[in-house]
Each structure stands twice: as structure tokens, then as C-alpha cells.
């Protein structure tokens, strides 16, 4: 038996003991099983929220809301107790305390929803806080019912955590793909066009130097003639040689710049 397998067996036995101590009723066990089974059949965030609220309504007739933490609205109060904005299913924002404790507020019971501590913390908050489960008219809930709500909040948190990470990873991947497309459009393609432009300039310079050699040969053949046109050919030849030399120098500078700046 491998050490890893022994550890897993130990964790299972510990979990079994926890469940026995919890003493969930048949209805509560059914609710947890129904939630787990239904959540496996979908992978989007809204379905998870609807399943959680639906299970609580069908099995216990509890009206509930799930408030998801919105990191862009994080705040800190004067007593350094962190608070944050959450959004419910109607799109309404509510300021809630970011804490790993159950509390009553406005007649509702708020149970924190925390993620899996073994996964990446998506928001960097204590206890991997992801939001809160609100049970309307929750003042008279029994200790056993609150224990059950903690258990289902844990399951909501684990499923929610994976969906949030998947969404973040998808957003990061989309950003990378967009960045690659931008680099291709704004850098790679222009570099390819500029490289083609350099090749064409080089070809023109080469052709000019070939013409220069033809003129030079013609001038040498006509140099003994006492004709003013021959002298004009010589002047043009000198000018052309200087132009070709300057063009080649500029070309070399352009190519050096291209090699130093292109990907």
C-alpha cells in the first residue's frame, strides 16, 4: 500500500466520522446528493447558482440568494474589517462583510462561501472567500439546520471555485490569443513587408551597379575620342557611382536597424 493511498484512506475515515457526528437527516442527505449530482451535469456559473437555490427551495422551502464577491469593489472600513460588494441574481449589489463566520443581518442568515484551500486563491482573500449564501428569514433556524447550511455552502464553494478559476484561465487564454493576434498584425506582418521592401531595394541597387559597369565599359571604349558627349558620359558615370555608393550605405543602415528591432 503506497503512502499516498494510506493518506487517502485516513482522510476517508476522518470524513466518515465527521458525517456520523453531523447526523444529517434523510432529507438533508438527499439534498446534498441531489445538489452534487445536478452540479456535475453543468459547468456554467448560473446553473450552479440556480441548482443551489433550487435544492434549498424544493427540500426545505427556504428562499435564498447567493451573493458573489466582486473584487473590483473591495473596500476597508475604519476598523480594518474588510468588506466587499457582492451581486445577487437580480443584479443588485450589496455590501457584505468578508469573514469566515455566520452572521445575521436584516433578518437573513449569511453563511460564507469559501473555496478549496488546495486550489489557487482567485481573489487573494482570507479563507478563499468567494461570496455568501443568504437564507431569508433565517433567525429561527436550528443549530442542525445551520450545520447543514455550512455543509452545502462548502460544496457550493468547491464547485464555484473551479468555475471561477476556469473563467479566469479562459480570460487569460483569450488575452494571450488577442495579444498574439495583435503582435502578428502589428509586428510580424509589418516586419515581413519591410523585409520584402529591403529585398526589392537591394535588387534595384544591384541593377544600378550593373548599369554602372556597362556605362564604365562603354566610356573606356570611347575615351580616346575627342567628343564632348564622351566627357558628359564620364560625368554621369561619376555621379552614378556616388549615388550607388550612398544607396548601398543607406540600405546597410536600414538592414542593420531591421535586424536589431525585428522579432
Secondary structure by P-SEA (a helix, b strand, c coil): ccaaaaaaaaaaaaaaaaaaaacccaaaaaaaaaaaaaaaacccaaaaaaaaaaaaaaaccbbbbbbbbbccccccccccbbbbbbbccccbbbbbbbccbbbbcccbbbbbbbccccccccccccccccbbbbbcccccccaaaaaaaaaaaaaaaaaaaaaaaaaaaaaaaaaaaaaaaaaaaccaaaaaaaaaaaaaaaaaaaaaaaaaaaaaaaaaaacccccaaaaaaaaaaaaaaaaaaaaaaaaaaaaaaaaaccc
